[in-house]
Amino acid sequence: MTDFHDPGAAMAFDFSTLAVRAGQQRSQFNEHAEALYLTSSFVFDSAAQAAARFSGAETGNVYSRFSNPTVSMLQDRLAALEGAEACITTASGMSAILTTLLALLQSGDHIVASQSIFGSTQQLLGNILPKLGITTHFVADTDAAAFQAALQANTKLIFIETPSNPLMSVFDIAALAKIAHDHGALLAVDNCFCTPALQQPLALGADLVIHSATKYLDGQGRILGGAVCSNKTLGEEIFKFLRTTGATLSAFNAWIILKGLETLELRMRAQSDTALKLAQWLAAQPQVARVYYPGLADHPQHTLASRQQSAYGAILSFDVHGGRAAAWQVVDHCRLISITANLGDTKSTITHPASTTHGRISPEARAASGITEGLLRIAVGLESLRDLQADLLRGLSLSAV
Ligand SMILES: *Cc1c(COP(=O)(O)O)cnc(C)c1O
């Protein structure tokens, strides 16, 4: 399998092939499935080899905070899927974001970020990094020109998430990459919602692709993990920071994600397909005021999403008439769809953003960003369309039309 270790060779294979084969390295036992190496450290043959490994004169594993064969297999496989030269995995999606930003930025640097990003990312950029002298301007608009206008002399990075949570706004990766590069800055894209199965930001010009592997990469709601994919130079900077600061992914979690990647494309296609049909069905229900899904022709960035993504993803939001009471009625009558804020699972989940994920935002700011009291978000899993419709209809049908 050493062919798959060579990035040049990996390029020749299709996505579905890379998803099950890339990065695999076999031990002396010649196991067929990828092995799980649960060991904190590695033994050297001699004092001279120990010295060579420590000095970097010889490559090889030393200690699992630095590298581990199972983790390396995952990093190589994910790099192949994102079309990246390098992938560094981390303990969670948030640690991937923190590690990347602290490795590449310093006090005095400025970030331009989209307002509609994951809540913890917003907290990190807005409240934690300023303590270290790294400040962020948040852009409320989806328009690339709004990002251009927010650039300062010290702006080093643009950070976006596309599609974004919970209204599925889509941002133009190629246009933002050009704006960043013309300014000498980097573009980082949180690719959590699409995964490389549906969208490959590096091919569109992004410099960094960040993942919460907790979501679709594992895909079955079992573990936490994160990753950042980039070119070799950025990857080396991030790795140097990670191996010292230690937000490393465990070998066990790496092994779970590695096996999760094998079904990634099948899951993303099937879940996106059901999401599109569910979005179309919801749009036709009299109790539903509006559906937010990039696959619907009335979505403001439908054309951009069609160009930038190969499918529209498995997450959709919809606004019910009757505000919070009507929305909670739908949630409370779900017997199948799980009431949980997580997403990216084969089991469908439902969330009321205004009272959970976006509950800390002021009601005024929430209203301004379109997160109404009647808004519900569904992350569509692998259940049948018919069963999902029946589950939602139970609560919906109790509302007066
Ligand atoms: C969940 C999530 C994160 C954070 O990932 P964790 O693994 O929970 O740390 C970041 N970005 C997006 C878009 C997410 O959905």
The ligand as an ORCA input file, in Angstrom:
! r2SCAN-3c Opt
* xyz 0 1
  C     -18.987     21.069     15.869
  C     -18.349     22.112     15.042
  C     -17.100     22.647     15.389
  C     -16.365     22.268     16.653
  O     -15.993     20.942     16.659
  P     -15.803     20.054     17.991
  O     -15.346     18.756     17.458
  O     -17.104     20.033     18.706
  O     -14.754     20.744     18.803
  C     -16.547     23.582     14.535
  N     -17.178     23.975     13.409
  C     -18.381     23.486     13.065
  C     -19.031     23.955     11.811
  C     -19.013     22.547     13.855
  O     -20.227     22.074     13.515
*
